[in-house]
Amino acid sequence: MTPQTSPSPSTSPSRTLPSYPGHQPRLTVRPTVTVRPSGHPPFAGRNARRRYAGLDGLRAFAVAAVLVYHLFPGVLPGGFIGVDIFFVVSGFLITSLLMRERSGTGRIDLRGFWVRRARRLVPAIVVLVLVCSAAALAVGGDVLVGLPRQILGAATFSANWLSIGADSSYFAQDAPELYRNLWSLAVEEQFYLVWPLVILAVALLRPWWARLAVVSAVAVASAVAMFTLYPPDGDPTRVYFGSDTHSFGLAIGAALAILIARSRPLDLDAGETAMQTFIRRWLPPLGVLSLAALVAACVLLPDDAAFTYRGGLVLVSVLSAVAIWAAVVPGARLGRILDARPLQAVGARSYGLYLWHWPVFVLVCAIVPDEHDPVMAPIVGFGALAIASAAAFLSYRWVEQPIRRHGMHGVLAAGRRRMRASRAARAGGVSVVAVAAVLSVATVAAMVVAPAATGAQRFIERGSASLGGPAAGQQGGGDSVPHDRQHLRIPPDPQPVATGTDISAFGDSVMLASAPALQERFPGIRIDAVVSRQLSAAPALVRSAAEAGELRPVVLVGLGTNGSISADTLGDLLDAIGPSRKLVLVTVQAPRSWTEGVNSTIAGFAAAHPKQVAVAPWREDIAGHLDLLADDQIHPGHRGGLVYADALRDALLQLARNSPVRVANPWDTAGPRPQ
């Protein structure tokens, strides 16, 4: 590294540009003749720039991971860590710029800093929101849900907290929010708002290690907050979206900037220090290993594991910091590799790629039928990638770069000059203004007509309401079900079959949406269902009910929609219900990558325990009647719920056939039956 205590060329950024995702401040070296013996790096005029090697390549890697994670579900389960890589890069670059400005001029131009942030971020977001909101108005349906809140979040960089306040899950499969990806930009912009003030305060500390300790403490506090607030059996959106719980990556990047600023070159007279030995000998292989570990994390780190939020993302941030350090060391081979031209091109445009990929994907999925079909899914993914890439490259060329170089006033002034120069340019300018006006009107109209909830959410809310009062299914008793299921209600049962008062049901939002029909078919059934619940929560729920004396003879479990399951967890569940009770497992209908694995695991487990476990064939029964589901092809309306209930009846008949006597009822001798 360039020495911080020896004379060095004076450098400074000409503009401090926002660094998430896709375009951190690009700094190039322009030496001057200034020599400063003060021990701090000099800060030249606005025209001086410095560029860190390898960071465009790291941004390209990060955005590629996020794109694969979103556009090709299941291919790269840990691709979401690309956001955390961006956070570390952003914290490193912004802190480096602020420290250089502070040490070179004795101050930080807060107004200039924030104006440059807005200039870099806002224009591209405005274009994105106008174009995609107008497209959503044309598509209609669920893609409009929550649009006013999402646009407010985009305009104020508060999308993460607005989503938390609205109880909107990042991991839910039933709410295709158009601008869900803007949560991370909100976290970064909030960082940009506060961090210059922190740097001013930290600069008052004379020892460099004291500055490093303060910034490191911020990282530790954020990591501890995520660890503490993470709900083991619930939705982790709060800790994932929260600026307080997910700022450790930004702080780790900032700590790296302070550490690198302390590095000195080799003094041939004094010999090299331990730090210099580490940088020369050990840092290069550690950088390569860190990059390899990040690739492994993209494959192995799932978004539903407790370890992810209790150390996993912190580890990803530390690995990212090591890779950055190894890349930016002058002459580093890793930096040269990551500076390959294709990676530079993608990295420079990764901000636009990140902005466009998710809204485009949501819109394409809304347009294409059977978008999750094994054949259609890759077509949808590659189609969305092509559209998003074209939009990002156009945005970079015609929106981001001109405004970055000349500012909004400069771009508008240049446009007016061109319009006066020729009739063709004047016609082009008028066309641009007209298109912008149409898109603005369409965006306002989309906000006005946006429904309050998706079809799936309405089904879920109806089911939730039914659990708080009389069975809502009584209102829909006249609804018919597909004719191939009606035979189940005609003949009397040849064997005694469990009734509603014998069943304790535990499920997710699919069971919640089916609750009115379950209550209609099985009066007295006890249902415990919540949105986004996973099978890992079931053993503890069952044990708790058993200890309270509320667990009934038949335990119905409808989980697996929200993630993969394991035979070990099913074994724990069977142990929890005990040998005297029966277990019914519901197969999963969801256009998700893990569905086949879930259903295969359920079938194998039931086959291994035929006398105690039966399968409710929900997936098989609803397969020919997907029109009875919401647009997400997951959640049933009332008629679909009747199919769900009849699938349960199939399983109960199977249990009756496999058992010589009716399932034992512990309440026959143990007191009154719970209601």
C-alpha positions, 0 to 999 in steps of 0.5 A: 500500500501507499505509505500513510506516513511518508510523502505521497502524491496528493489524491482526491475523488472528483465525485463521491459516488454511491456504491451499492450495488454496481457502482461504487465510487470509481477512483483513478490516480492523478498525482500532484506535486503536493508532499505532506509530512503530517502522516495523513494521506493528502487530499488534492482537488476535486479532479484527483481520483483513485481507483481500487483494483478488483472491486468492479470484479467483486461487484460483478460476482456479487450481482451475478449471485443475486441475479441467479438467486432470484431469477433461477430459484433453487440453482444458487440457494445462497446467492442472496449473500451478494447483497452482503458483499456489496455492503462491505464494498460500500462501507470500505469505499465510502469510508476511504473517501470520507477519511481522505477528504477529512485528512486532506482538507480538515473537513467533510463537505456534508452537503456535497456528499449527500448531493452526490449520493442523491445524484447517483442513486435517484435518477435511475430509480425514478426511471425504474419506478415510472417504467415498471409501474406503468407496465404493472398497470398494464399487467394488473392483478397481484403485481399492483399490491402494495404499490403506494407503500413501495413507491413511497419507500423508493422515494424516501429510501425507507423501503426496509422499515416500511416493509417491516411495518407492513409485515411484508416478508422477504421470504414469502411466496405469496406476495410478488412485491414489485420493488422488494429489492429496494430494501438494500438500497434503503439500508445503504442510503441510511448509512450514507446519511449517518456515516459522515457524522460518525467519521467526523466524530471518530476523527477526533480520536488520535490513535488509529487503533481507537478509531478501528475499535469504535467502528469494529464495535458498531459491527459487533453491535449490529451482528449481536442484534441480528443474533439476538432478535432472530426468531428461530421458528419465525420469519427472519425478515425483521433482522434481514431488513433492519438497518440496525441488525444488518449494518455489520457488513458496512461497518466491517468494510469501514473498519477495513478502510481504517486498517488499510489506511494504517498500512505502510510500505517496506522501509528498507532501513528498518525492515518490514513489520509484522503487518507488512509480512502478513500483507506480502506473504499471507494475504494473497492466498487468504484472498483467494481462499476467501473468494473460494469460500464466498463461492461455496457460501453461494451454494451451501448457505440457505436463507432459512437456516439459523446459522445464516443469521447467527454468524453466517452473514457475518462470516460472509462479510469478513471473507468479503473484507479479506478478498477486498484487501487482497485485491486492492494491494498494489500489484496484487494478482487477484486484483488484476484477475478481477479487473478483467474487462468483462467483469469491469463492464458488469461491475460498473453496471451492477447498480442498474442490473440490481435495480431492474432484475427483480421488477422485470422478473415479477412482471414476466412471471405475471405475464407468462403462464406456468412460469414455474413449470420445469420447462418454462422456468429457465425461459422466464429466468433468461428472458427476465435477465435479457430484459433487465440487462438491456434496461440496465445498460441503457440506463447506464448510458443515457441516465446514470453516466450523463447525470453523474458527469454533468448533474441534472442541470447540466443534462437539462441545459445540454438537452435544451441546446440540442433542441434549439440546434435542429428540428429532429432534436426538438422532436426527440426532446418533445417525445421524451417529455411526452413519454415521461408524462405518460409514464407519470400518469400511468404510475399515479393510476397504478397507485390509485387502483392498487388492491390492498392484498393479493388473491392469496392474501385474501384467501389467507385472511379469510381462513384466519378470520374463520379460526376466530369464530364460527366456521366460515365454510358454512357460507360456502356449503353449496360450492361444489368440488371436482367430480372425481372427489365427490365419491368420498362423501357418498358411501358410509365408511367401512371402518371407523374414521377419526372426526374433527374432534380427534384432529390437531392440525399444524400448518402454514398459510396453505392450511390457513387458507383451507381452514374454512373448508376444513372446519366445514368437513371436520367440525371441531378440528383444532387448527394452528396455522401461521404464514411462512411456518416451516416443518422445523417448528413442528416438533416443538409445537407438538410437544408443547400441545402434548404437555398442555394436554391439548394434543388430539389422537390424530396430528395433521401436519401441512408444512413444506411449502416454505422450504425443504424438509428432512426425514430426521425432522419427520422422525423428531415429529413422530417421536413428539406425537408418541406411539398412541397417536397417528400422523397425517402429512400433507403433500405440497403444491407449490411451483418451487424448486424444493417441492418434489424433494419435499413430497418424495421425503413425505412419501418415503417416510410414510412408507417406512411407518405405514401403521402410524403415518398416512399421506394426504394427497393434496398435490395429486388431488389439486393438480388438475384443478389449479384454477381453484388456487390463487395466482401464485398456484399455492393458496386455495380459495374455498373450493380448493380448500374442499379439495384439501379437506377431502385429501385429509379424508383420504388419509384418515381412511387409509389410517382406518384401513391400516389400524385394526381398531379406531385410533385411541382417544386419550380423553376417553379416560383422562377428562373432558375433551378440549374444544 
